[in-house]
Amino acid sequence: MATMRVPDRQGRFGSFGGRYIPETLMPAVDELDRAYRAARRDPGFKQELATLLKEYVGRPTPLTRASRMSDALGFDIYLKREDLNHTGAHKINNTIGQVLLARRMGKTRIIAETGAGQHGVATATAAALFGLRAEIYMGSEDVKRQALNVYRMKLLGASVHSVESGTRTLKDATNEAIRDWVTNVRDTFYVIGSVVGPHPYPMMVRDFQSVIGREARQQILRTTGQLPTHIVACVGGGSNSMGIFYPFRRDLVQLIGVEAAGEGLDSGRHAASIQIAQPGILHGSLSYLLQDEDGQIQPAHSISAGLDYPGVGPEHAYFHAIGRAQYVAVTDAEALQGFHQLAEWEGIIPALESAHAVAWVIKAQDDLRRAKARVLINLSGRGDKDVEQVFELDGRQSHAAH
Amino acid sequence: MRRIEEAFQEAKQQNRAALITYITAGYPNLEILPNLVRALSEAGSDIIEIGIPFSDPLADGPVLQRAATVALNRGARVSKILAAVEGFAADAAPLVFLTYINPVFHYGVGRFAQDAVQAGIQGLIIPDLPWVEGRELRTAAEASRIAVIPLVAPTSTDAHLRAIGRARGFVYAVSLTGVTGVRKVVDAGVRPLVERIRHFTRLPIAVGFGIATPEQAHEVGEVADGVIVGSALVDVLTHNPGREEEAAFRFVHDLSQAVKNITTKA
């Protein structure tokens, strides 16, 4: 692939990406771009990050062969165990990197948006580690649904702002975080949680999350002597998927991003922006968006709060446009089934987000079996946070059945 | 039709600052828009900004966020707004659109510029389209003879100020780091900001964000060529249900008196 050196200096992945933010923030993202590029070349920064990832986050995370799942489906399946990270998901790979950069830039105040609270918890954790003040924006709907994560953030010393505007979910929390950033730009570092936002965020978050793919590539080569044939990961904003895809981008490996089809693509209640593939501009970059005929952003829906976002990172839009990755979607019901199956097969309860990747592998099993596939699934997080929700959903269903 | 340039020239000749008022199209409803614009024109607005509501207005504070939500819920659509504007533009003060980039991008940048001009719009203000990302819109705007109004923030670099040197219309100076909305005092940075911008451009400079009262309008008018009032006017509409036009007229009339008799123009 010849066109893989992206983004360019303007933050473009082909036609996607860019910096669509108020002029007030332009000097800040320029400063961030310079600081990040300098840090990336600085052996001291790299060493400190590597040490923290090893000794604090618990990396490298294992690569586990999913033996019973492999036997049941008739082809080889490996799991990259991001669920075993400190705080229970891949999110912390990025927040440690960004907060380390914030400290290096002399920023004293950290802000972040969060949906279900995973990125908020990971940001609060990193801020606590460095003794920095963190303020987390969270939609009031999510604050209600995720009371425990709100309390977790508070335990970690962060303050949580409940956002009442718009749909009161992740999209609006992001708007409010950007408004805070515009207001306090001189001393505040905005820790974005996915490969979204204005340049350099999509590139920077991708780089911080690429540790997943770099480790997995070495691990699977060491274990099997071969590359996987397929890599499967869920896509909301797309940070865990880009993190595992990116180091394999030049390999002969099929990259499969699984979006949330919610109650079905036809229902209108889903979060599958790449399936719809309507270009649009939100939260600082040009990518695919769920929107109406006037360009008004439409609310997303997914059983999994982490995928419940109406956009997607610009590099995924680019991968879709050039055909480097294939994007598919599974419904809430299929994801729920994947959640149960992995728990029973492997003794691993996946996050509902990651269960989407598992569910697609189950759904595509016939093709994968025929292809003698060697599948690598990015198990981006653990399902402890979702147990209560699934308990209620299953309870409702078994109740209805009787 | 009166032009933006003429509005600033006339104000200057009369030794006052130009008054620029903002309302969100569709708030409190779209039917009232023509009468509101007439009231604003007659009350002394030199230029009127018409906001096209967007679902995710990240440069706006609570007042304009709420106005956008109400307008969208009541069915404000780009096509309906264009049609309404076409009906009154000829008789109104010079009109500009203020909106976010996605509705424009989705409509098609070139087609939007064309249709806006067709409706009688003379300028576009897009707070989430920084100058460096605006080349396509500027090309389309140049072809359609519509001004893309550059924004300057307190944090803006000299490179940005140089880049907007060839802009048309006026410079929109953002008075503070923050979002739109009423503030108690005018930011102390306004005067140095305006003076700094003057080194780089001969365009008129209008200051917006946070200006709410006649006193504040006067204070800013002493420094800048134009004073922009938005949230405070929308607040007036909110607090005067059923008598929006009358209330808007009175509020804007007071503002227009306040920007007269400027003594210490820089």
Interface residues (C-beta under 8 A of the other chain):
Chain A: Q10 G18 R19 Y20 I21 P22 E23 T24 L25 M26 P27 A28 D30 S165 G166 K171 D172 N175 I178 R179 V182 T183 N184 V185 R186 P279 G280 I281 L282 H283 G284 L286 L289 Q291 E293 D294 G295 Q296 I297
Chain B: F54 S55 D56 P57 L58 A59 G61 P62 Q65 T69 L72 R77 V78 I101 N102 P103 V104 F105 H106 Y107 P127 D128 L129 P130 W131 V132 E133 L151 V152 A153 P154 T155 S156 T157 H160 V174 T177 G178 V179
